[in-house]
Amino acid sequence: MIYNIQPLDPFLLKIGDGGIRWYGFLIGLGIVIAFLLVNREAKKRHLPEDTFADLLIWAIPLSIIGARIYYVLFRWDYYSMYPAQIFQIWEGGLAIHGALIVAIITAVIFSRKKNLSFWKLADIAAPSIIIAQAIGRWGNFMNQEAHGEEVTRGFLEGLHLPDFIINQMYIDGKYYHPTFLYESLWNILGFIILISFRKLNLKQGEIFFSYIIWYSIGRFFIEGMRTDSLMLGDFRVAQLLSLSVILLSVIFIVIRRKKGSVPNYLD
């Protein structure tokens, strides 16, 4: 059967030769939804008003810069030849790990200056972060990037996916694994789990560590399917980092539990 497949327009709104891309819009939408959710929980936990608004003023732009720097560093063989493209983030090329590293550093500094518990802030933010990631992955979908290995249309139809997803996975005459979708669904499930963890009244920091562990497990396996991984020699950077932070998170949970003086999330 012959299919007349046209990719979805990557522009939400065209203005001359440019405009607003779905990629940027969806990342922005994820941030807005995350802020609304985190602000609601912050009020329940009796944090000072506008705590997260003040934090995000710094964290958002710095995280975007961090995400781009991380991506460019591991693709330096390309960007060293085309330095002008380093700043073209609207074309894609933001690494979530770079964003998270910078966001965590920013939150640590912010919490110290505001005399707040970093772990409390991190626990409150964790579910919001992962749902923002779930939404942001659809930006990769609109850009037809961050996909997996080649598959058949029959395989995708066997997953009972709607035609608009199957058709968007048709790139340069071939169909590919919709790894963006796998990760998005994994993150949505993680969001539900992390929200439920709030009722367990875990130790401060453990919801955040659970987020790191959950996301990293999914990312490790999904990364193995992708064709655009950032590499460090023969190894995928995201997989190495995922394994490292899973191990460190487990160690931190055990050590902090043994101390016995760590407050609970609801304290």
Secondary structure, 3 states (H helix, E strand, C coil): CCCCCCCCCCEEEEECCEEEEHHHHHHHHHHHHHHHHHHHHHHHCCCCCCHHHHHHHHHHHHHHHHHHHHHHHCCHHHHCCCHHHHHCHHHCCCCHHHHHHHHHHHHHHHHHHCCCCHHHHHHHHHHHHHHHHHHHHHHHHHHCCCCECEECHHHHHHCCCCHHHHHHCEECCEEECCHHHHHHHHHHHHHHHHHHHHHHCCECCHHHHHHHHHHHHHHHHHHCCECCCCEECCEEHHHHHHHHHHHHHHHHHHHHHHHCCCCECCC
